[in-house]
Amino acid sequence: MPIRPASEADLPAITAIFNDVIATSAAIYADDPFSLEDRAAWFAARRAMGYPVLVADDGDGVAGFASFGDFRPWPGFRHTVEHSVHIRADARGRGLGSVLVAALFEPARALGKHVMIAGVDAANDGSIRLHERLGFVRGAALREVGWKFDRWLDLVFMQKFLDGPGAAR
């Protein structure tokens, strides 16, 4: 399945995938759907920073998307990014998430990034396994930091070194 840079024409599909994930899972700790304008602002911000937004196109349209952004806004974190990946409901379970996340590694390295972070709902075993297969390791578990679907949610931070532990800057 081809992976390519997203364009503004992909934003309705990206928004639909994002909002479906919000409505049906705890993968995104949000309750309300995002508007197309919200996603357009997010897209513009990613582009302004030189950060990729990638989509997988399965012939029926956007089957999934992935991107990364700054992990924290302070200068000391400038070599660390946090990624997100979301797959259309009917395209899940085929390895597409792994392909999209792996496609982010080289652009992150090219931007001088040292670590990529994944924030994963602790109950999302599939996402945890996906990240472990790609070389991510658990870095921290935060208990009851999210609230959705009338319950507390635990968050696991996973990390992957993009250039090896202790790499020189």
N, C-alpha and C positions, 0 to 999 in steps of 0.2 A: 504494500500500500504506500503510495507516494507521501512523503513528508515534505512540506514546503513552508516558506514564510507566509504568515497570515496577511490578508489585506482587509481593507475596510469592508469589502463585499462579504467577508466571512463573519462579520460581527453579529448579524442576526442568528446564525447557527451557533456561534460561540456563546451568545447570550442564552439561547434556548438550552444548550447543554448545561451551562452553569446553573440556570434556574431550576432545571430538573434535578440536579444534584442537591441543590438547597432544599427542594421540596421533599425529596425521597430518601435522604441519607444524612448522616452526621459528618460527612467528609468536609463540609464547609460549615463553620459555626456561625451561620446567619439564618434568620427566620424569614426575611422578606425577599422577594425576587428583586433582581437588579434590572434597571431599564436599559434600553439600547444606548441611551446617552451615557449612563454610568460606565458601560463596557467600552464605549468609544473614548471616554476620558482615560480609562485604564490603559487602553491600547495606545493612545497618544503619549501617555507618560512612559510606557515601556519603550516606544520608539525614540522618544526624546533622550532617553538614557542609553540608547544603543543596545537595549536588551531584546532578545528574540521573543516573538510569539510564533510558535510553530503549529501547523495543523496537519492532520492526516486526512486525506480525501479518499473515500472508498468508492467513488463513482456515483454515490447517492448524496454526496455533499460532505460536509465536515463530520468526520467520525470521532474526532477528539482533538484536543489542543493542549499545549504545554507552554510554560513560560517560566521565567524567574525574575525576581526583583531583589532589592536590597533586603538583607536580613534585619538590620537595625539602622536607624538614621545617623548614628554617630560615626565619626571618621575612623575610629579603631576597628569598625566592622566592615570597612570598605572592600575587603578581600573575601567576604562571605555573602552568598546569595541564598535565598529560599525559593524553591521551585513549587509549581503547582501543575497538576496534570488531571484532566477530566475527560471522560470518554462517554459518548452517546450511549444510552441504555442498551440499544440493540447491537452495539459493537463491542460490548464488554466481554472479557473472558477469552480474548483471542491474542493476547500479548501486545496489544497496541500501546498500552500504557508504558510498558518497558521500552518499546521502540522510541516513543516520544521523549521519555525522560533521558534515555541514552543520547538522543540527538541534541540535548542541551549541554552535554559535557564539553564538547569542543568550543562552542561559542563562549562558554564561561571561561575556559582556559585562555582563549584568545583575548579576553578582557582582563586577564590577570587575576582571576578568582582562584582562591585556594581551597575553599570548602563550600559544598552545596548542602543545604539543610532541607529536610522534608519534615513538615509538621503533620503527623498522621493521627487520626482518632485511634485511641488504643484498642478499640473493639474491631477495627478494620484489619482483620488478619490478612486478607488478600493484598492490601496495599503494603502492609509490613513485609510480607513475603516478597512482593515485587521489588521493594527497595533493597532487601537483603540480597536478592539475586544480582542486583546491580552494584553490590559492594558497599551499600550503606550499612552503618552500624548504629545501634541505639546509643544515644548520647544522654538523654534525660527523659524521665517520665514525670509528668505534672498531673497530679490528681485533682479532679473536680474543678478544672479551670474553665470549662465551658458548660453552657446550659442550653439544651434543645430537646424538643419532644418530651417536655416535662421531666427531664432527668439530668443529672450531672454527667459530664463527659470528661474523660481523661485524655490527655494529649501526650503523644510520644514524639520527641524530636530525634530524628535520625540524621546522620551526617556521613558525607563521603569526601575524602580528600581528592582533589582534582589533580594535584601535582605532587603528592606524597607528603607524609607528616614531616614537619620541620623544614620544608623546602625553603630555600633562600629567596628573599624578595629582591 
